[in-house]
Amino acid sequence: MSAGTVFNLNNFNQTIGDLSGAGSLTLGTGTLTEGTSNNTLFSGILTGTGGLTKQGTGVLTLSGANNFGVLTINNGTVDMTTINQTVGDLSGSGTLGLTGMTLTEGNATSSTFSGAITGTGNLSKTGTGTLILSVSILTPAALPLPMEPCRRASGML
């Protein structure tokens, strides 16, 4: 997707091979399912109450100021870098990379993430819903992250 391009799901669910580029992706209430074994970078912005579902063994790097409903990582890795990002719910069993940024998760619903969390970033929980983490938390040196980066503003973590 080229910079300046707007892709609007118009509240429909859509499945694609890989997400890459720098455009704007409006989810509405729809869910975009993406992913193969390729490693891709999307520096554009995802917005809406809908979701992004990652499948396939590749790495999807998100580096825009994203603010959307549900991030589901079924397989592979979603690496969030540089700019703080927000999702309503986090779920799945893949790998979440947090690199030099804060991912804020939370709304009034509950979700479970049972994958791995890696990197030097932070995870912040807001909202009244419960986020259940049944994860391996690893830094690049494979040491547990200190609990300090996990913050609960409200709700349960």
Summary of the structure (lengths in Angstrom):
residues: 157
radius of gyration: 14.4
end to end distance: 35.4
largest distance: 42.8
contacts: 541
relative contact order: 0.13
helix: 0%
strand: 52%
